[in-house]
Every structure is written in C-alpha cells, then in structure tokens.
Amino acid sequence: MAGRFGGYQNEIYLQGLAGTTPPMSTDLTALEEAAAAVLTPEALGYVAGGAGAGTTMRANREAFDRWKIVPRMLADATDRDLTTTVFGTQLPAPVLLAPVGVQSIAHPEAELATARAAAGLGLPMILSTASSRTIEQVADASGDGPRWFQLYWPNDPDVCASILERARKAGFTALVVTLDTWTLAWRPRDLDRAYLPFIRNEGTAIPMSDPAFRARLEKTPEEDQPTAILHWIGMFTGTDRHWGQLPVLRELWDGPILLKGIQHIDDARRAVDAGVDGIVVSNHGGRQVDGALGALEALPGIARAVGDQAEILFDSGVRTGADAFKALALGAKAVLLGRPFVYGLALGGEDGVRHVLRSLLAELELTLGLAGYRTPGELTPAALQRG
Ligand SMILES: Cc1cc2nc3c(=O)[nH]c(=O)nc-3n(C[C@H](O)[C@H](O)[C@H](O)COP(=O)(O)O)c2cc1C
C-alpha cells in the first residue's frame, strides 16, 4: 500500500472516466478566490482579511517560499505512513483543524459540518471559544472523533471554569490557550464595513448557553441580547493576564495544555518553564500584529530551543502539502490548517471541508514520498535548503 491518503489522486482520475471532476479546486491556494463568489463581502473580509496592511499575512507565505525541498532519489519511499503521535495519542496524520470562530458566516451548518468532516478522517478539530454552535452540539457532531478545545481566556474565573468543565465533559481532550488575541487588532477590511460578527450575536453560542455566564446577567440573552453580548466582549480586555496565572488553568484542566500564538524564543522558554505541554507557533494568520515576521521564520529556533521539552505545533500560512512538509521538517510535530478549510466549508459544507483535508493529506503524502521519505518522523531540516 502506497499510503492511506495518496489514493485520493487515483479516485479523482477514475471519477473523471465517468465525467466527474472534483467539487472545487485541488489547488488549495485557489480556494479564497472561489469562495469569494459564495461568501458575503463581510464574511469574505472577515475570513481573508488580516491586521493592518496585510504584511504579516504576506510574510507568512513568503517564509514558506524561502525554504526549498531537496528531493532524494531511490529512497525506497513507496510505502508511506503519515501516522503521528501527539500527547501519546496516535493521529492518522500530522494535521489538525485550526480553531476558527464564527463558522456560521461561512456556511449554515457551520462547526457541525467541520466536526463531521474532521471526525470522518480521524483528524482533531480544535473548537474555538468563538464557535457559532455550542460545545455540546459540536461534540455530538464529532461523535467518536478526536477533539481539542481552544480557549479565549475570559477574565471571569467562574465563567472560565464553567466553559472548561463543559469542554472536558463533552470529550475535548487538549486545551489550546490563545494568547495573541486578548484584544482585536486593527483590521481594515472589517472596519471599513463596520463589521464585527460577535456584536451581531454570531460566534457567541458558547457563552449564551453557559450557566455561569447567564448567571451574571440580570436579563437572559433571549430577553436582552445586546447587554449579554457586551458583557461577553467585556470579558476579553487582557486585564490581569500574566505568566504567573497559568497555574490557574492547570487547576481547571487535567489534560494537555498548549499555548497558541508563540513567536519569540524567550516566550517559548517561559511556556516550558511554566509547565505547559505544547506550543503552537503561530501569528494567528497575520490577523493580529501587522508588520510581524512570517510565522515559519520563528519555527526552527523555537523547535531547537524547546522541541525536546514540549510538543511544537505550527500554523499560519499552511496551504499545501509541501508547506506542511516544510513545517514538519523545521521541527513542528503537526500543523494546523486554517483558512483553506473555511473556504472548503463555504463552497461545499461538510463535503467541502472533507475535500480540502483529503487534498492536503494526499499532497503531503505524495510530496513526502517523492522527496524520498516515508514518515513525518524522518523529516529534519536537512530535507530543506534555504533558497
Ligand atoms: C476567520 C478566522 C477565525 C479565527 N478564529 C480563531 C479563534 O477563534 N481562535 C483562535 O485561536 N484562532 C482563530 N483563528 C486563527 C487560526 O486558528 C489560525 O491561527 C490561522 O487561521 C492560521 O493562519 P492561516 O489560516 O492563514 O494559515 C482564526 C482565523 C480565521 C481565518
């Protein structure tokens, strides 16, 4: 067997004999343009947009372009296996679905469609605090699928504890704490349309269904939605957040904890000193600090500094199998796929997300083999050259 995922290629060619072509492009860099035809301008701006002039988003892609794969020949790479172990759990491939909030603006089935597609392939979905469906609804859709929970850390301890308890009960195993978005960046594409989904009650299903949050309100969200929304938004001021508070989360969560948004080696070291289990090297897809370094530029140094003490995951700019290959070679244990699956969701719901994931996995598996490797574990920086 050549590998579990590469077969999508033959499946597509064989379907061609019956006159069928894939539901959308297999070039995942082309999906933003395709999704532009089906998303509202507001939704497209929210998903595709970034901070400021978009230079960090561009830097994310340029960082990938600067590294070149150097293929090896006659390397006996016919049998490939993408299986990867993260936090002691085996995953079919080193790929997870990045936490993306407000998926209702992309498709009516929102996070439920994403959960089903991810579960079908056995890839972990990371559910955002800004989900447009409740924790329990998404867990239901995910069934036996692996699932992690992403926390935007609210400054009300009871609400924080309640949300985490719900996530734990609903079968979410790892906790991803996003540090880079304690306030929203200056995002011109949203500002120009005066568009913020949350104040329109999109992406607020988790607090609105949370007993501890509801207990804080004089009137229920059903009676007075604007006040409920403003109360929720007010919980994310970043006030009182510092490294010394991480033990609080450890008390509330007994599974693995990862910090998302790490870019500086010293922060990676602090994270490890604070006892976290993993780091997501990420700049939030260029949505927070404009003029920042491409996230891939930060990866090798962080992997060298703390890669033997914590699981290093990566996102920001991953679009193709070759991109995933490069991030794995530079020290990531797994990559998080972000915008491309959202475009798949917009274009085709659950089927669209599945197509995007299968395309990425097939391309990764083929790239791995054609470059002369059989497993992600064989990849080291020696597989690349800085060009
Ligand atoms: C529309 C959108 C919503 C997002 N929502 C969240 C979120 O709720 N929590 C979070 O930690 N990251 C969020 N992110 C960031 C992603 O998890 C990830 O870091 C980013 O998409 C990576 O960049 P890329 O998609 O360009 O590869 C969001 C990204 C997008 C595009």
The ligand as a MOL file (V3000), in Angstrom:
LIG
                    3D

  0  0  0     0  0            999 V3000
M  V30 BEGIN CTAB
M  V30 COUNTS 31 33 0 0 0
M  V30 BEGIN ATOM
M  V30 1 C -11.9230 33.5070 10.2120 0
M  V30 2 C -10.8950 33.1240 11.2330 0
M  V30 3 C -11.2820 32.9630 12.5470 0
M  V30 4 C -10.3550 32.5750 13.5160 0
M  V30 5 N -10.7700 32.3540 14.7900 0
M  V30 6 C -9.8770 31.9330 15.7180 0
M  V30 7 C -10.3140 31.6330 17.0330 0
M  V30 8 O -11.4820 31.7520 17.3580 0
M  V30 9 N -9.3690 31.2260 17.9270 0
M  V30 10 C -8.0470 31.0890 17.5970 0
M  V30 11 O -7.2240 30.7190 18.4310 0
M  V30 12 N -7.6330 31.3470 16.3390 0
M  V30 13 C -8.5130 31.7560 15.4010 0
M  V30 14 N -8.0870 31.9900 14.1250 0
M  V30 15 C -6.6760 31.7530 13.7820 0
M  V30 16 C -6.4450 30.3010 13.3430 0
M  V30 17 O -6.5610 29.4110 14.4140 0
M  V30 18 C -5.0390 30.1380 12.7390 0
M  V30 19 O -4.0840 30.5970 13.6590 0
M  V30 20 C -4.8940 30.9010 11.4250 0
M  V30 21 O -6.0310 30.7260 10.6230 0
M  V30 22 C -3.6600 30.4430 10.6810 0
M  V30 23 O -3.4600 31.2130 9.5230 0
M  V30 24 P -3.8580 30.6800 8.0590 0
M  V30 25 O -5.2960 30.3310 8.1060 0
M  V30 26 O -3.5930 31.8450 7.1640 0
M  V30 27 O -2.9830 29.5150 7.7700 0
M  V30 28 C -9.0000 32.3680 13.1410 0
M  V30 29 C -8.6210 32.5250 11.8170 0
M  V30 30 C -9.5510 32.8820 10.8550 0
M  V30 31 C -9.1110 32.9920 9.4290 0
M  V30 END ATOM
M  V30 BEGIN BOND
M  V30 1 1 1 2
M  V30 2 1 2 3
M  V30 3 2 2 30
M  V30 4 2 3 4
M  V30 5 1 4 5
M  V30 6 1 4 28
M  V30 7 2 5 6
M  V30 8 1 6 7
M  V30 9 1 6 13
M  V30 10 2 7 8
M  V30 11 1 7 9
M  V30 12 1 9 10
M  V30 13 2 10 11
M  V30 14 1 10 12
M  V30 15 2 12 13
M  V30 16 1 13 14
M  V30 17 1 14 15
M  V30 18 1 14 28
M  V30 19 1 15 16
M  V30 20 1 16 17
M  V30 21 1 16 18
M  V30 22 1 18 19
M  V30 23 1 18 20
M  V30 24 1 20 21
M  V30 25 1 20 22
M  V30 26 1 22 23
M  V30 27 1 23 24
M  V30 28 2 24 25
M  V30 29 1 24 26
M  V30 30 1 24 27
M  V30 31 2 28 29
M  V30 32 1 29 30
M  V30 33 1 30 31
M  V30 END BOND
M  V30 END CTAB
M  END
